Each structure stands twice: as C-alpha cells, then as structure tokens.
Amino acid sequence: MLSNKLKTISGYFIAIVLVLVTLLVGFRIGYGFILDQDAKASAIASASRQAELEGNNPEESKSESTDENSKNQKKVKTPVHVTKDTPGAVEIYINYGDGSRDVAKQLVDKGIIDDALPFVLVGKINGFDGKFQKGTHFVLKGMNYNEIMYNLSLPAESSWVTFPEGTAYVDMKKILRENGINFDEKKMDKLVNSPEIFTQYSFISAIPTDRPERVYALEGYLFPDTYQFDLNATEEDMINTMLRNTERKLSKDITERASSLGFSLDKLLTLASIIEAESGNLYDQYKISRVFHNRLYYDWNLESDATINYLLKLEGKETVWAANKEQLQIDNPYNTYKHEGLPPGPISNPGLNAIKAALYPDTDEQSIMFFVADGEGGTVFASTQAEHQANIEKYKGNWK
C-alpha cells in the first residue's frame, strides 16, 4: 500500500520536475530570442545612425556595424532604407489606426512574408509594435523581419510639392502627378466642387452657390505654396492642407479692406487671380489693379487675355500672348472681352502679393485704362485708346 503511494508521489514529483525543467529551458530560449531580437533592432538603429553621421547612403552601404549589446559581438549589416527609387521596391501603405496584424496581412498579400503570426509576435518582442508610421513605405522581398519593421517605422515616403503663385487648379493636378503623388482625378474634381464638405473654414461661406457656370468652386482658395504630401495622400487630406493654409493667410485686415471697397471675398480673389495671371511683376500688379478698378468703375469690359487663357487651359490647349479674333468671340462667361464685369470665379489661385494689389490699386497714375506686355517681363500702360494702340504696334514684335 505504502509502496503504491510512494510510486504515485514519485511520479507526480518527476512530472513536476520535468515541467519545471521544460519551463526553464523554454524561458532561457525565449529570453535568449528576445535578447537576440532586441540586439538586432538596436544594431539596426545604431548602424543607421552611424551611416547618417558618416554621410553614407543606407541603400548603398555594404559595411557592417559591431553590436555592442550582444555578448557574441555579432556583426549586423547597415539596414537598407528602401525608397520608391530602390530597384524591386514594393509599396506598403499604412492607414491611420492600422495595427501590426493589419500590416502583416498586407505584407503576406504582397508576398513579402509567408505568415502573419510570427511577424506580429516578433514585433511585440523587439519593440517595433505600435511604431509603424502612417503613410507610404517601401520594402524588398527577402528582407528579414527587423529590416521590414525598421523601414515601416521610418517617416512615410513623401514629396515636396511647390505650386507657384497664380497656379490654376488644372495645373495643380499636373504638378502633383509630376511629383509622384498618386490620386484619383475624378474624386479630386468632385471634392473641389463640393465646398459644403469644408465648412470648418470660415471663408467657405463666401463662395457663391448660385453660379452654375463656375468651373471649380474652390478655384482661388487653394493657396499656392510648398507642401509636403505623402505619395498616397488622400484627395481630401491634400485639399484640407491647402485650405488650412488659406485660412491662415486670409487675415481680418484683408476681408475688412475688401468690404470697404464693396468687394466680397470671392470677388476679391477673382480680381486678384486675373491680376496674378496678367503679370508676376509686383510693381506692375498694382498698376494693373488700377486699370481693372477703373474699368469696373466705368462699366468697361475688363478685356483680359488671362481669362481667355483660362478657357484654353480648361480645354487642354496652349495659352497665348494675345488672343486672336476667334478666341475673342468664345461665348463663355469667363471671357471678359464679351462679358461685362468679373468672371464667375477666380481663374487661378493667387498669392498674397496679388491679393494686396487688388486691395490697393496704384494711386500715382489714376487715369490708366489700358496695358500691354512689352515682351520682356514688363508692362506698358496707357490712358487712351490711341496711346494703347501705339504701344501694341511698338511691342507686338516681342510677343512669342
């Protein structure tokens, strides 16, 4: 009887010992794995910083960095920072709120890794979990987990995009594409014609809703500047970025001055956009403003070739120095040769200088009613039709 009890107790004891030994071995293996992963992650970051300090390009570096945290002093290659220009680069886009599982699934779908679970577990062990950056990233097939995670934790791949003052919306789309920004043009157009989506900005209420002939509702309000956009930024994000800039730029002084002139904000930006399109010369812009203010006052047509050029741009045609007879007869509300007053809306997105010129027309030559380009970057002004015609004959040979 006692013998059976001893056997049972001995069996339990042996089983407990085996379990403890198994747990201890597992702990040692797991702990060693954690240290190894941590060492690799630290080495990757250290090697990358060292490469930057030495002026090396991580994409081209083949050197190795000693891992100070590893007892075995293992060598770890400088991590490859993969960009869109790296041969074989595979694009990974991380949405806001994506966790390790979402990222791992995308990596599996694109053939970068075979199984999501090990990637998720390693990320939790080596500290990369929760550090992946929203936006566009690039990785290579054949990379190990640490290299992949390193690239996904870097700032997203972006492009600096510059819109010169006076850039029309149709040209903004071209500039975005030239800078590698991926977007849906139809979706962008729909948003630009849906100001009601952006009512968080105070100036949106200034955009008239009773002008169906207006081509793009937000034309004139997409402030021209230099922006940093993710390569896969959403259309709404890009528009919001520009509108926020517009909100900062359109100060109370601007709207109050416009009101004192009898201009709504929309009419101010429309006039400024025409001034901007007629000349990039700051000095001339104030005189051009005087001409247009005078013409509006006396109910003369503005007769601006810039408005003809806007129509040509919309049709995908080349712009001209001076409109020909056929172009002057284009029956469109934007044609200021045929239609009195300002067009239905801005023809570009003016900068602050043109806006100020529209607010403060030149006071030195208050009688000027005409102007013509001299073909060398300047503008010549006249008070009478005869003077203007003489200027045309004198300078038309310079127009190209």
C-alpha positions in Angstrom: 0.0 0.0 0.0 2.7 2.4 1.0 4.7 1.3 -2.0 1.9 2.3 -4.3 1.6 5.8 -2.7 5.3 6.3 -2.9 5.2 5.4 -6.6 2.4 7.8 -7.2 4.1 10.6 -5.3 7.4 9.9 -7.1 5.5 10.0 -10.4 4.0 13.4 -9.6 7.4 14.7 -8.4 9.1 13.6 -11.6 6.3 15.1 -13.7 6.6 18.4 -11.8 10.4 18.4 -12.2 10.1 17.8 -15.9 7.6 20.6 -16.3 9.8 23.0 -14.4 12.8 21.9 -16.5 10.8 22.4 -19.7 9.7 25.9 -18.5 13.2 26.8 -17.5 14.6 25.7 -20.9 11.8 27.4 -22.7 12.3 30.6 -20.7 16.1 30.5 -21.4 15.4 30.0 -25.1 12.7 32.7 -25.2 14.8 35.1 -23.2 17.7 34.5 -25.5 15.5 35.1 -28.5 14.3 38.3 -27.0 17.8 39.5 -26.4 18.8 38.5 -29.9 15.9 40.4 -31.4 16.5 43.4 -29.2 20.2 43.3 -30.1 19.4 43.2 -33.8 16.9 46.0 -33.6 19.3 48.1 -31.6 22.1 47.3 -34.1 19.9 48.3 -37.0 19.1 51.7 -35.4 22.7 52.2 -34.4 24.1 51.2 -37.8 21.6 53.5 -39.5 22.6 56.5 -37.3 26.3 55.8 -37.9 25.7 55.7 -41.6 23.9 59.0 -41.5 26.8 60.5 -39.4 29.3 59.3 -41.9 27.3 60.6 -44.8 26.6 57.1 -46.2 23.5 56.2 -48.1 21.9 53.2 -46.4 20.8 51.9 -49.7 24.3 51.6 -51.0 26.2 50.8 -47.8 27.6 47.3 -47.5 29.5 47.9 -44.3 28.9 46.1 -41.1 28.4 47.5 -37.6 29.5 45.8 -34.4 26.6 45.1 -32.0 27.7 46.4 -28.6 24.7 45.0 -26.9 25.4 41.4 -28.0 27.7 39.2 -25.9 28.8 37.4 -29.0 29.7 40.7 -30.7 27.7 39.7 -33.8 28.0 41.8 -36.9 24.9 43.3 -38.3 24.6 44.9 -41.8 23.7 48.5 -42.1 19.9 48.4 -42.7 18.6 49.1 -46.2 16.4 52.2 -46.3 14.2 51.4 -49.2 12.6 54.2 -51.2 10.4 54.4 -54.3 13.6 54.5 -56.4 15.1 51.4 -55.0 15.1 48.5 -57.6 12.5 46.0 -56.7 10.8 48.2 -54.1 7.3 47.0 -53.0 4.9 49.7 -51.8 3.2 49.3 -48.4 0.6 51.8 -47.3 -0.3 52.1 -43.6 -3.6 53.7 -42.8 -4.2 55.6 -39.7 -5.1 53.1 -36.9 -3.6 50.1 -38.6 -2.1 47.6 -36.1 0.6 45.0 -36.6 -1.9 42.5 -37.7 -3.2 44.8 -40.5 0.4 45.5 -41.6 1.3 41.8 -41.5 -1.7 40.9 -43.6 -0.7 43.4 -46.3 2.9 42.0 -46.2 1.5 38.5 -46.7 -0.8 39.6 -49.5 2.2 41.3 -51.3 4.4 38.3 -50.9 6.9 39.9 -48.6 6.4 37.4 -45.7 4.8 34.0 -45.6 3.0 34.1 -42.3 1.5 37.0 -40.4 1.7 35.5 -36.9 5.5 35.3 -36.5 5.8 38.9 -37.8 3.2 40.1 -35.2 5.0 38.2 -32.3 8.4 39.4 -33.3 7.1 43.0 -33.4 5.9 42.7 -29.9 9.2 41.3 -28.7 11.6 43.7 -30.4 9.6 46.8 -29.6 8.5 47.8 -33.2 4.9 47.0 -32.5 2.9 50.2 -32.4 5.7 52.2 -34.0 4.8 51.8 -37.7 4.2 55.2 -39.3 1.1 56.1 -41.2 1.6 56.6 -44.9 3.6 55.2 -47.8 6.6 52.9 -47.3 8.7 50.6 -49.4 10.3 47.2 -48.6 12.1 44.5 -50.5 11.3 40.8 -50.9 13.8 38.8 -49.0 14.2 41.2 -46.1 14.2 39.9 -42.6 11.5 41.0 -40.1 13.8 43.6 -38.4 14.6 45.2 -41.7 11.0 45.3 -42.7 9.9 46.8 -39.4 12.7 49.3 -39.5 11.5 50.7 -42.9 7.9 50.7 -41.7 8.9 52.7 -38.6 10.6 55.5 -40.6 8.7 58.7 -41.6 6.5 57.9 -44.6 7.7 58.5 -48.1 6.6 61.9 -49.2 7.2 64.6 -51.8 7.7 68.3 -51.5 5.3 70.0 -54.0 5.5 73.6 -55.0 2.6 75.5 -56.5 3.8 78.9 -57.8 1.6 81.9 -57.2 -1.2 82.1 -59.7 -1.3 78.3 -60.4 -4.7 77.2 -61.7 -6.3 74.1 -60.3 -5.9 72.2 -63.6 -2.1 72.9 -63.4 -2.0 71.9 -59.7 -3.1 68.4 -60.8 -0.3 68.2 -63.3 2.3 69.3 -60.7 1.0 66.7 -58.2 1.5 64.0 -60.8 4.9 65.3 -61.8 6.0 65.0 -58.2 4.9 61.3 -57.9 1.6 61.9 -55.9 -1.0 59.2 -56.7 -4.6 60.4 -56.6 -8.0 59.9 -58.3 -8.6 62.9 -60.5 -12.3 62.5 -60.7 -12.6 62.3 -56.9 -10.4 65.4 -56.6 -12.6 67.3 -59.0 -15.7 66.3 -57.2 -14.2 67.5 -53.9 -13.1 70.8 -55.4 -16.7 71.3 -56.5 -18.1 70.4 -53.1 -17.3 73.3 -50.8 -20.0 72.2 -48.4 -17.7 69.4 -47.2 -15.2 72.0 -45.9 -17.4 74.3 -43.9 -15.0 74.2 -41.0 -13.2 77.0 -42.8 -14.7 80.5 -42.3 -14.2 81.7 -45.9 -16.2 78.8 -47.4 -19.4 80.7 -46.9 -18.0 83.4 -49.2 -18.2 81.1 -52.2 -21.5 81.8 -54.1 -23.8 78.8 -54.6 -25.8 80.4 -57.4 -23.2 80.4 -60.2 -23.6 77.1 -62.1 -21.3 78.3 -64.8 -18.4 78.4 -62.3 -15.9 75.7 -63.3 -14.3 74.8 -60.0 -15.9 76.1 -56.7 -12.6 76.1 -54.8 -10.5 77.7 -57.5 -8.8 80.7 -55.9 -8.9 79.2 -52.4 -6.2 76.5 -52.8 -3.3 78.7 -51.5 -0.2 78.5 -53.7 2.7 77.4 -51.5 5.2 74.5 -51.0 3.6 71.5 -49.3 4.8 68.0 -48.2 2.4 65.3 -49.3 2.6 61.6 -48.7 2.8 59.8 -52.1 -0.6 58.3 -51.5 -2.2 61.2 -49.6 -6.0 61.2 -49.9 -7.6 63.8 -52.1 -9.4 65.2 -49.1 -6.2 65.5 -47.0 -4.4 67.4 -49.7 -7.3 69.9 -50.2 -7.7 70.3 -46.4 -3.9 71.1 -46.1 -4.2 73.9 -48.7 -7.5 75.2 -47.2 -5.9 75.4 -43.8 -3.1 77.5 -45.3 -5.7 79.8 -46.9 -7.4 80.2 -43.6 -4.1 81.3 -42.0 -3.3 83.7 -44.9 -6.7 85.5 -45.2 -6.4 87.8 -42.3 -9.2 90.0 -40.9 -7.4 93.1 -42.4 -7.9 91.6 -45.9 -11.6 90.9 -45.6 -12.3 94.3 -44.0 -10.4 96.2 -46.7 -12.3 94.2 -49.4 -15.6 95.1 -47.7 -14.6 98.8 -47.7 -14.1 98.6 -51.5 -17.5 96.9 -52.0 -15.9 93.6 -52.8 -16.9 90.2 -51.4 -14.0 87.9 -50.6 -14.9 85.8 -53.7 -14.8 88.9 -56.0 -11.5 90.0 -54.4 -9.9 86.6 -55.1 -11.3 86.7 -58.6 -9.8 90.1 -59.4 -6.5 89.1 -57.7 -6.3 85.9 -59.8 -6.6 87.9 -63.0 -4.0 90.4 -61.9 -1.7 87.5 -61.0 -2.2 85.9 -64.4 -1.5 89.1 -66.2 1.9 89.8 -64.6 4.2 88.3 -62.0 5.9 91.7 -61.6 4.9 93.0 -58.2 5.3 96.7 -59.2 3.2 96.2 -62.3 0.5 94.3 -60.4 -0.6 97.4 -58.6 -0.9 99.4 -61.8 -2.8 96.5 -63.5 -5.1 96.6 -60.5 -5.7 100.3 -61.1 -6.6 99.6 -64.7 -9.1 96.9 -63.7 -10.6 99.0 -60.9 -11.1 101.9 -63.3 -12.8 99.6 -65.9 -15.1 98.2 -63.3 -16.0 101.7 -62.1 -16.8 102.9 -65.6 -18.6 99.6 -66.6 -16.0 98.8 -69.2 -15.3 95.2 -70.0 -12.0 94.0 -68.4 -10.8 92.6 -71.7 -8.2 90.4 -70.1 -6.3 87.8 -72.2 -5.7 85.9 -69.0 -9.4 84.9 -68.9 -9.1 83.7 -72.5 -6.1 81.6 -71.5 -8.0 80.1 -68.6 -10.6 78.8 -71.0 -7.8 77.4 -73.3 -6.3 75.6 -70.3 -9.6 74.0 -69.4 -9.7 72.7 -73.0 -6.1 71.4 -72.8 -4.9 73.9 -75.3 -1.8 76.1 -75.3 -2.0 79.6 -73.8 -1.3 82.6 -75.9 0.4 86.0 -75.6 -2.6 87.8 -77.3 -6.0 86.3 -78.1 -6.9 86.1 -81.8 -10.2 87.2 -83.3 -11.7 83.7 -83.0 -10.7 83.4 -79.3 -12.1 86.8 -78.5 -15.5 85.5 -79.6 -15.6 82.5 -77.3 -19.1 82.6 -75.8 -18.3 81.8 -72.2 -18.9 83.9 -69.0 -15.2 83.7 -68.3 -14.5 85.6 -71.5 -14.1 89.2 -70.2 -14.0 90.5 -73.8 -17.6 89.5 -74.4 -19.0 89.7 -70.8 -19.0 92.7 -68.5 -17.6 92.7 -65.0 -15.8 89.9 -63.3 -16.0 86.3 -64.4 -18.0 83.7 -62.4 -15.0 83.0 -60.2 -11.2 83.1 -59.9 -9.1 81.8 -62.8 -6.2 80.7 -60.6 -5.0 80.6 -57.0 -3.5 84.0 -56.3 -0.7 84.7 -53.8 -0.7 87.4 -51.1 1.1 89.9 -53.4 -1.7 89.8 -56.0 -4.4 89.9 -53.3 -2.8 93.1 -51.8 -2.5 94.6 -55.3 -6.2 94.0 -55.8 -6.9 95.7 -52.4 -4.6 98.7 -53.0 -4.5 99.8 -56.7 -1.8 102.2 -57.7 -2.6 105.9 -56.9 0.2 107.5 -59.0 -1.4 107.0 -62.3 -5.1 107.0 -61.6 -6.3 107.6 -65.2 -4.7 104.5 -66.8 -7.2 102.3 -68.6 -5.1 100.0 -70.8 -1.9 97.9 -70.6 0.1 95.7 -72.8 3.1 93.4 -72.2 6.4 94.6 -73.5 7.5 91.0 -74.2 10.5 91.3 -71.8 8.7 90.8 -68.5 7.3 94.3 -68.1 4.1 96.0 -68.8 3.3 99.3 -70.5 0.3 101.4 -69.6 -1.9 104.0 -71.3 -4.8 106.3 -70.6 -6.3 106.5 -74.1 -7.1 104.1 -76.9 -4.6 105.9 -79.2 -1.8 105.5 -76.7 -2.6 101.9 -76.2 -2.7 101.1 -79.9 0.7 102.8 -80.4 2.1 100.6 -77.6 0.7 97.5 -79.3 2.4 98.4 -82.5 5.7 99.1 -80.7 5.9 95.9 -78.6 3.9 93.2 -80.5 7.2 92.1 -82.2 8.4 91.0 -78.8 5.5 88.7 -78.2 6.3 85.0 -78.6 
